[in-house]
Amino acid sequence: MGEVAELNGPALLCIVGPPAVGKMTVAYEIAQLTGMKVFHNHLAIEPVLRFFEFGSEPYVRLVGEFRRRVFEEVAASDLAGLIFTFVWAFDVPEDEAELERYAAPFRNREGRVFYLELSASQEVRLERNKGELRLAEKPSKRDLDWSRQNLLEMDAKYQLNSNGAFKDRADYLQIDNTELSAAAVAQLAINHFGLR
């Protein structure tokens, strides 16, 4: 079990990993056991996609602003904390900087910030890409041919797992969940980080 100092503010748990690795499913399992709230990445993405193309300037501004405000409000609240899911390209420095910006309101209020990295085989992720919860929560993924191709292209273009770069950090846990249930992963994370 990880040794993490007790702080006063709400916790932020960032669950990172490649597309369809199970971030959102694990987030909901952890939320059920801890009372933390889930802010999966597509809660900000899907409404904006109704108006603006992915990656366009208005899209980037709106998604970023919405996320920032949610993080600030939760960090200032009496909530137990927030679980945020994010595809972190470890070879894109802007991604790490973005996660640090989201963590800042929690750190500023003496909250705890943790990172749970999930990894799974591409074969398993391609199967999970068609999962019922994923398609229900993420309308933009319902075009399965596009979603499958997008997953493969992201795998080819970016480094989507840290490859052990943060293994010695107390605030970081990497789990290969290829053969683990979401419930099992959730319990490992809760125990490691001392979440309640």
N, C-alpha and C positions, 0 to 999 in steps of 0.2 A: 504494500500500500504506500502511496506517495505521502510524503510529509509536507503539508502546505499550511502556512501560517493562517490563523483565523483573522479575517478582516471584517469591517463593519458593513460595507455596501453590498449590493446585489452582485451575484456572480455572472460572468459572461463565459459561456462555453462555445468556442468556435469549432464546429465539426467540418473538417476539410477532407478533400479527396477528389478523385476523378468523377466524371459523370456516371450516375447510376450505380455508385458503389454502395449506397444504402444510407447516406447521410441523414435524409429526412426521416426515414423509418426508425433509425436509431434515436434521432432527436425526440420523436414522439414517445418512444419507450422511456427515455430518460425523464422527459417531462411528466409522464404518469407517476413516476416514482419519487420525484423531487419537488413538484409544484412549479418548476421553472416554465417559462413560456417559450414556445417555438416560433422563431422567425426564419422560416426557410427562405432561401434566396429568391424563390419565385413569387413570394408574396409581394415583393417590390417590382419584379420584372413583368409579370403577366398584365397588370393594369396598364403599364406604360406601353407595352407592345400593341395595345389596341389603337394607339395613336401614332407612335413613332417606331421606325425601324430599329432593330437591335444594333447597338453601337453608334447610332447617330448622335449628334451633339445634344439635341433635346432629350433623347433617351438617357444618355449618360448623366446629364444634369438632374433629371427627375428621379431616376433610380437612386443616385447618390444622395440627394437631398432627403428623400423619403427614409432611406436607411439611417442617415445621420440623425434625423429627428427622433426616430424610434429608439435608437441607442441612447440618445441624451435623456429622453423621457423615462425609459426603463431604469437607467443608471440613477436617476434622481427620485425614483419611486421606492415604495416599500415591498415591491415584488421580490420573490426569491431570486430571480435572475432571468437571463435570456440565453437561449440556445440558437445560434446562428449557423446556417449551413452555407458553404462557399466552395467553389472550385478554385483552388489556389494553384496557379501556375508558378512553380518554384523557381523557374528561370526567368520570370518577369518581375523585376524589382518593385514595380508599381503595385502588384498584388499584395506583397508583404506590407508596403506602406499603407495601403488601403485598410488592411486588417488592423494595423496599429492605430489608424485614425478612429476606427470603430471601437477599439479597446480603450481609448483615451478617457472618455467620460466615466467608465467604470474605474479605471486606475485613479482618476482624480477624486473619486468619492470613496477611496479605500476598498473598492470591490476586488474580487478575485477574478483573474482572467486565465482561462485554460484553453488548450488546443488538443483536440482529438483528431488524429489523422487515420482515415480508413483506406485500406487497399484491398483489392480483390482482382482476380484474374479477369482479363478482358472477356472471356467466354461467359463467365458468370454475370458480369456487368451488362453484357448484351441481352442476356435473359431478363435481368432485373429492369432493364430499360422498358420492358413491356408490362411492368407490374401495375396492378390495379390502383394502388394508392398514388403512385407516381403520375399516372395518366389523369387521375381525378384532380390532383392538386396542381398540375402543370399542363394547362391546355396546349401550350406551344410544343409539347412533346408528343402530342397525339398523332401527328403525322409520323408513323413509325419508321418509314423509309428515310425521311429526313433526319429523324432523331438518331437512328442507327448510324447514318453517314456522319453526322455531326460528332458523335462519340468517337468514331474511328479517326476522324480528322483531328480532333483535339488530342487524342492519344499520340498521333504522329507528330503533331506540331509542338506540343508543350511537355514539360516535365511536371507531371501531375501528382507525383509522390516525392517526399523529401529524401528518400533513400537513406534514412537513418541520420540525417544531418542534425536533428534536434534531440537525439536519443538520451542525452545526459541532462536535459532540462526537466525540472520537477513539474513544470506547468504544461508538459507535452507528453502525450501518449500516442503511440502508433500501434494499430491493430490490423492484422490481416484478417478480414472478415469473410474471406472466400467461403469458408465452411462453417461459420458461426452464425447463429441466429441473432436478430436485432436485440432480443432480450438479453442474450448472453453478453453481447458487446456493451449494452447499456450498463449491466451490472459491473462489468470490469471497469468501465469509466467512472461510475459512481464510487466504487471502492478506491480506485487509484487517486481520485481527486478529493475524496472526502465530501462528496456532494450529499445533501440530505433532502 
